[in-house]
Amino acid sequence: MDSIATLRPAAEPARGASLVDAGVTLTIVAHPDPSRVGEMAAVEFGADRRVALSRREPSFSGPGGPPRPLEDPHLSRSPLYLSFEAGDFPVWADPGTAPSVVRSLHGPRNRAWYVALAGRVGLLIEPGLRAPAPREGHGLIGVSTATERVREQIAMAAASELPVLLLGETGTGKELAALAIHAASARHKGPLVAVNLSAIPESTAASQLFGHVRGAFTDAAQAHDGYFVQASGGTLFLDEIGEAAVPLQVQLLRALEQQEIQPIGGRVRGVDVRVLAATDTDLDAAVASGRFRQALLFRLRGLTLRMQPLRERPADVAVQLVHFLARSLDTLGQGERLHLRSWHDAPWLDLAAVEAALIARWPGNSRELRATAGQAALVHATDPHVQLVTGESTAPPIPSDSAVRRAAGTAGSPADAATRLSESAVRDALALHNHSVRGAARALQVAPNTLYARMNELGIRRAGDLSDDALAAAKAATGGDLEAMARHLGVSLRGLQRRLGRGD
């Protein structure tokens, strides 16, 4: 019996384990010289668990490249320090000189943070020490841990003859991964036939996949080799497998199990085809509802490769943004716009545009980002700065620490501080820190109890205030995913877990 394996991203840390142990990896996500986006620096912790940031340190590099500091003369020579002494969330060691808010970005367990330096350089901070990753490989653009893991999984899948099921949201690169598996496999000299099952009418699907003989039905004036025969000796990629009709699923199961097909009106014949399938459908839910055959799902799951959403890969957002902009600008004959000409010139791809990309949700993932970058290059090719407009509306830049402080007012007594906190300042700070009251209080430079009091005055609810009906409605709307529920309800994930009686 064929083995069944699931190729997953790197495992989460054990419950209760620290996310930050030996050190952190910094990735350049914005820089006046966009060619440096994606370079990394692995910084080991000393006894004080601090990270120094300046023009001169740390040194960043790409794979095989020489290490070099950030270099921008607008950055201070004297280092600023990020401290991890208090736990897993970094804070500025000297809040009075903090250049920006430390922001949690989208991702599993919010395991990535962003800081800006001098309004010109953006850095992504992730726990653990990593070697520099290539920007491209197997057709995938990105330097994130998730992308590196997918490349490893592609190599593993290419060494096997098992069927592969590629799962992930639209635009996450499932087809690219399928092409890469074929190209790296022993079947690479054979054909690769890609079929979008959602685009095939149910009435002709069997004929198109398995073929027919002449005269098999009214319009069958000539015999037709189906996609299985066309892919013989190579790979058949069945995209949108979740859209296949149930009768077709029965025939697909036979083809996979027996390595044989029966053309309409013809005899059974053997085929030598490796099948890769992809979908953004929840196939387990489809099985439960009777829309997908469980036996076919088991057979397709020879190997399962899961593609992470782009919003959970902020380093890839930055690298892909530069890649797509460069490609679009080159097409327009404006490729020099991305090049660093002088430290004194404002970069065309400025920090605000990168920050807009980092905080956007990108429901269409890389496909949406590519289209957005192409539109921006076309519209702003001759403008001083690029602007990004996402499908969710214009994405605002990440508020600076100084902007939050200006909105909050200067420090005073706790009572004065509370009354000076405007509603917009409170909501912005909470949004910046994923509704963590402690994180927002740090940004606003008030005590958590002061912020709690102001939230009560403004009627901003916390997880503990949620009714059972509100929880039930959010669960129904998000399928019970806790992170999605927290975003939907506008509360912190940890608070929601406590409200539901769950641990971390």
Buried (B, 14 or more C-beta within 10 A) or exposed (E): EEEEBEBEBEEEBEEEEEBBBEBBBBBBBBBBBBBBBBBBBBBEBEEEBBBBBBBBBBEBBBBEEEEEBBBBEBBBEEBBBBBBEEEBBBBBBEEEEBBBBBBBBBBEBBBBBBBBBBBBBBBBBBBBBBEBBBBBBBBBBBBBBBBBBBBBBBBBBBEBEBBBBBBBBBBBBBBBBBBBBBBBBEBEEBBBBBBEBEEBEEEEBBBBBBBBBEEBEEEBEEBBEBBBBBBBEBBBBBBBBBBBBEEBBBBBBBBBEEEEBBBBBBEEBEBEBBBBBBBBBBBEEBBEEEBBBEBBBEBBBBBBBBBBBBBBBBBBBBBBBBBBBBBBBEEEEBBEBBEBEEEEEEBBBBBBBBBBBBBBBBBBBBBBBBBBBBEBBEEBBEEEEBBBBBEEEEBEBBBBBEBBBEBBBEEEEEEEBBBBBBBEBBBBBBBBBBBBBBBBBBBBBBBBEBBBBBBEEEEBBBBEBBEEEEBEBBBEEBEEEBBBBBBBBBBBBBBBBBBEEEEE
